[in-house]
Amino acid sequence: MSAVSRAEDGDGWMLRGTASNLRYTSQEGVTELRAVQSGLGRPEATRAALIPITKSAAWWALAQDERIGVFRRAKHHSIGLPYVRPVARALYHSRDLGEPFDFLTWFEYAPEDESAFDRLLVELRASEEWGYVEREVDIRLTRA
């Protein structure tokens, strides 16, 4: 199976995902994030990263409450919270669309915040949750 699909016109590649509710965050966490997070499309955020992720079969075999437990033990929310002002994020779900990746994660940040973004990735990749990541592709972009 290829990592991405050829676009119908044959001129490029296509990744598909859908925005959804926050599945592993409590209402308290949602409120806390929305109070401080930066939005997408900020003029100063000329750097971006697209990171498609595939989780393992072991992850998908866990019940929803077990996956929430992994996120809590991994401190996913508390790892990300210090970075939500400099790094805007969007998450798209692809698994239910039959795509080769389960999630498409999109990040935007200013050039001076690239080291903060890199620290965020190091912390997330060191967490228990990342043990369930089977594949990821880190694609970096710069807006002219």
FENKA-V29192 format. One line per field, one symbol per residue. burial: b if it has 24 or more other C-alpha atoms within 12 Angstrom, else e. A space follows every 50 residues. Layout:
burial=???
This chain:
burial=eeeeeeeeeeeeeebbbeeeeeebbeeeeeeebeeebbebeeeebbbbbb bbbbbeeebeeeeeeebeebbeeebbbebbbebbbbbbbbbbbbbeeebb bbbbbbbbbbeebbebbbebbebbbebebbebbeebeeeeeeee
